[in-house]
Amino acid sequence: APLEPPIGIAVTMHGVRKVKSSAQIEAERRKERLIKADKYRGLVKQVLALKSKGDKSDAALQVCEIAVSKNPDLYTAWNYRREILTSRFADPACPTAKIQEGCEAELKLLEACVRANPKSYSVWNHRQWVTHTSPMPDWRRELGLCDKFLDLDSRNFHCWDYRRYVVRRASVLDRDELEFTRAKIDQNFSNYSAWHYRSTLLPRVHPALDRPGHNAAGERVLCDEFELVQAACFTEPDDQSAWLYHRWLLGRSLQPLALCLVGQLPRGAALA
């Protein structure tokens, strides 16, 4: 049978150049999408059938791997993989080296999946399970992974959640993480995750802030934070993340709040 030219590519027949119409191209693309969707549905049915039979073979793991590679959000396949791996790792005859090898293989699969979908709940959740299960987790590598993905998207709250888990396990200093949040906020003021994380770190780095009647040193810390959030509000006045942090700071200040000035600008006027 003759080979079909790629969709949208012009072909020459009897010396005459022919280009497929937009309708033809769209019809062929729709046909391709339907074929892919049908294959994917078949793959999901296969995963469910194997899970229902309690199959814990290598073949079942392979089917799950194909499924999550096509759709990293398929949480049923991830849950099934955890069932299989948990069963294998719980076997007293399974050596520690074998468990570590299995965890490393799982992390490689997860890295490919998180690149395909960096905001997949299922992928980050499974990665947390793998590092928790691993006999020798490499927390420095996991922090590096978080740095890489937060450089790509500093507002990826899935990665921020995972980073907090890694930081706890790696015993990273709160002060270091406070500096990290400052760096991310300086890169982009519109970063709710960084502001929120900062609000949890600041009282731990400066415990006096959580005590009634904290001292002048605590007030100086708050003044520095007010300066930071003020710069953010002036730069991105319509972004709510900095305003929420500002409201949180107000609740910790010893200074009484006072209404300093109320006025109305003429129509069309702007603040200098």
Secondary structure as the mmCIF struct_conf table of DSSP 4:
data_model
#
loop_
_struct_conf.conf_type_id
_struct_conf.id
_struct_conf.beg_label_comp_id
_struct_conf.beg_label_asym_id
_struct_conf.beg_label_seq_id
_struct_conf.end_label_comp_id
_struct_conf.end_label_asym_id
_struct_conf.end_label_seq_id
HELX_LH_PP_P HELX_LH_PP_P1 PRO A 2 PRO A 6
TURN_TY1_P TURN_TY1_P1 ILE A 7 GLY A 8
STRN STRN1 VAL A 11 MET A 13
TURN_TY1_P TURN_TY1_P2 HIS A 14 GLY A 15
STRN STRN2 VAL A 16 LYS A 18
HELX_RH_AL_P HELX_RH_AL_P1 SER A 22 LYS A 53
TURN_TY1_P TURN_TY1_P3 GLY A 54 GLY A 54
BEND BEND1 SER A 57 SER A 57
HELX_RH_AL_P HELX_RH_AL_P2 ASP A 58 LYS A 70
TURN_TY1_P TURN_TY1_P4 PRO A 72 ASP A 73
HELX_RH_AL_P HELX_RH_AL_P3 TYR A 75 PHE A 89
TURN_TY1_P TURN_TY1_P5 ALA A 90 ALA A 90
TURN_TY1_P TURN_TY1_P6 PRO A 92 ALA A 93
BEND BEND2 CYS A 94 CYS A 94
HELX_RH_AL_P HELX_RH_AL_P4 THR A 96 ALA A 116
TURN_TY1_P TURN_TY1_P7 PRO A 118 LYS A 119
HELX_RH_AL_P HELX_RH_AL_P5 TYR A 121 THR A 133
BEND BEND3 PRO A 135 MET A 136
HELX_RH_AL_P HELX_RH_AL_P6 TRP A 139 LEU A 152
TURN_TY1_P TURN_TY1_P8 SER A 154 ARG A 155
HELX_RH_AL_P HELX_RH_AL_P7 PHE A 157 ALA A 170
TURN_TY1_P TURN_TY1_P9 SER A 171 SER A 171
HELX_RH_AL_P HELX_RH_AL_P8 ASP A 174 GLN A 187
BEND BEND4 PHE A 189 PHE A 189
HELX_RH_AL_P HELX_RH_AL_P9 TYR A 192 VAL A 205
BEND BEND5 HIS A 206 HIS A 206
HELX_RH_3T_P HELX_RH_3T_P1 PRO A 207 ASP A 210
BEND BEND6 ARG A 211 ARG A 211
TURN_TY1_P TURN_TY1_P10 PRO A 212 GLY A 213
HELX_RH_AL_P HELX_RH_AL_P10 ALA A 216 THR A 235
BEND BEND7 GLU A 236 GLU A 236
TURN_TY1_P TURN_TY1_P11 PRO A 237 ASP A 238
HELX_RH_AL_P HELX_RH_AL_P11 GLN A 240 LEU A 250
TURN_TY1_P TURN_TY1_P12 GLY A 251 ARG A 252
BEND BEND8 GLN A 255 GLN A 255
HELX_LH_PP_P HELX_LH_PP_P2 PRO A 256 LEU A 257
HELX_LH_PP_P HELX_LH_PP_P3 LEU A 265 PRO A 266
TURN_TY1_P TURN_TY1_P13 ARG A 267 GLY A 268
#
